[in-house]
Amino acid sequence: MLGRSRPVRALLAGCVAAVSLPLLAPVAHAESGPAPAGRQRTVLNDVHTDTVDVQYTDGRLALRTRVGNQPHQYFAPEDVLFQLRDNDVSRIAVPEIPEYSFLGAAGTPVWVAPQVQDFSLLFAGWDTESLSAGTFAGDAIDLRLAGVAGPGALEVFQTDSFGLPLRVFSSRDGGPKSLHQAVGSHVHANWAFSALGRYTVTFEATATDTAGHRLSSGLVDYTWYVGGTSAADIPATATTATLTASPATTAVGENVELTGTVTPADAVGWVEFADGATVLGHAPVVGGQATLDTVALASGTRSLTARFVPRSTTDFAEARSAAVEHVVTGEGTPPPPTSAPSSTASAPPGTQPTSSTPASSPAGGAPAPGTTTKPCVPAGPVTSSAGVVLADGHADYAVRLVGGKLVSQVKDGTVAGTTTWRAPGSVVFHVVDKAATTVPAGTQFSFLGKPGDRIWQIPQTQQAGVLWLGWNTEELKSGDVSGDVTWRLDEVDGPGALAVFKFDPFGKPVLAFNSGDGVPDSYAVRLGTHAHGNWTFTKQGIYHVTFTHSAKLASGAQSSDQQTVTFAVGPADPKQALPVTTSTPPAGTCADDVAARSRGAGLASTGFSFAGPVSLAGLALLGGTACLLLIRRRKSVVDGER
């Protein structure tokens, strides 16, 4: 089993510490003065979090936790606790579907933090979005589930295009333990726990850089608590502390070794040693013990105690030992307490490294002396394609507030580490032929056609070489908009029908839009949503899809924006669907100059075609600045099951 009992984990940790610390880190020493005060972890239970956030800084891999929307918050894993609430949404019976038997016997409960955002539960995933292409071999890292300690098993799984499970990580024997993850990825999955209680989930990230160096983040523990409905319901583990003094009797000025033993052995914190009310010093707990050497005991019968101070009061309770009598003989004044130099505490995590792409511009100005130039041939009307084709990587159909009004835009994250906001009319989403599949047997997917019919699908779960398209209201805040955003499918102009749907944790489709039974279709989206679903087209060809975002602003005014976005499905040439513009250059412009500018412009576009702040943002980009699911039918479905 991948799971390990606490004593075994503590023993392994002690062995690793004994072997590795001299090589990897300063030895932890006892220190004078009181122990640091314990602090509470930040409890995450109903937010969007990339539980495992992979970072690369100064040639080193590291694992952290990323929380919320941009701007993100970043935490060291030891400073957060992930709570999966026990409620009617998270507590689910294993279905009588053979493919889900890896979760346990049919009918037994599992607690699931779902892949599809539910605003009453933790929305957990992992990401490599800060990692740049060209840094690692194959532009990927390996993420390994190194251990799970807790009362039950952990299964992390996704669903395929038709609701069958894709196991990603498992604490069970024979289950998957490692994932080869591309850089620039942002992934969500179902996190299923088989029992209530506290879990320690250990991950490691490894990679090989382009110079051939093997890199590792080391083993990093993430703490989960399954149960309760609020942070106040998370119990701290009870602890005990005992003290021994060796030798039993000393003379004034002689050394006495004080050893504090703490249970459970994996308790993290310090032992503070005291002589009556006088604090002698403190030492970190390693493998359940902490030691302090002191010569500071005065003559007489001393009453010594040890107090365990937890690093996190969310994890462990404080404990105090019974008093131990120690006799000090002789006369005189003992020397003041001394201790070895303290180790340097690790610095708090820094901010996410950012990367920028240098802007380049062609050289301009007059030709160099002696250069031969061609005669100027006047330029005539120029026809060109504008915009961009997105065929792979992550993008969202999003809504923002610009100039006090709702504006629909495409959030283009197809380039790792870079976010580009584009006007929908300047984008063609290419659903490549690799995305083709067939309608499965049964009636569950009859809205897509007959079993065996060929369809093309952008899947809910990211697939290499296929566009991963979601929807997004993360840019909108409650201070901007009152209530949900209504997302409406107004028209589908194309050779077939479009259906957009998600899956519940066990593969049941939840429809958002289905043009096959008529439009318009409406779907309510909560603020702060970032979701992915299956975008399925029943025929190949070019589709022009018209959507409207509408909402009530905080001011009470209604605002909406209607935009049309183009999909090229199957082997259709997506460039043929790009918008075409015709312009006539000013009199006296040379045809060769127009051609050169056209070659330099390419197909990429910032997508900004709005006045005010948006135009300024577009100019900033051009200047080289880096911007960074029960079925509920259409008409009134709220995104993210309540």
Buried (B, 14 or more C-beta within 10 A) or exposed (E): EBBBEBEEBBBBBBEEBEEEBEEEEEEBBBBBEBBBEBEBBBBBBBBBBBBBBBBBEEEEBBBBBBBBBEEBEBBBBBBBBBBBBBEEBBBBBBBEBEBBEBBBEEEEBBBBBBBBBBBBBBBBBBBBBBBBEEBBBEBBBBBBBBBBBBEBBBBBBBBBBBBBBEBBBBBBEEBBBBBEBBBBBBBBBBBBBBBBEBBBBBBBBBBBBEEEEEBEBBBBBBBBBBBBEEBEBBBBBEBBBBBBBEEEEBBBBBEBEBBBBBBBBBBBBBBBBBBEEEBBBBBBBBBBBBBBBBBBBEBEEBEBBBBBBBBBBBBBBBBBBEBBEBBBEEEEEBEEBEBEEBBEEEEEBEEBEEBEEEEEEEEEEEEEEEEEEEEEEEBEEBEBBBBBBBBBBBBBBBBBBBEEEBBBBBBBBBBBBBBBBBBBBBBBBBBBEBBBBBBBEEEBBEBBBEEEEEBBBBBBBBBEEBBBBBBBBBBBEEEBBEEBBBBBBBBBEBBBBBBBBBBBBBBBBBBBBBBBEEBBBBBBBBBBBBBBBBBBBBBBBBBBBBBBBBBBBBEEEEBBBBBBBBBBBBEBEBEEBBBEEEEEBEEEBBBBEBEEBEEEEEBBBBBBEBEEEBEEBBEBBEEEEBEBBEEBEBEEBBBBBE
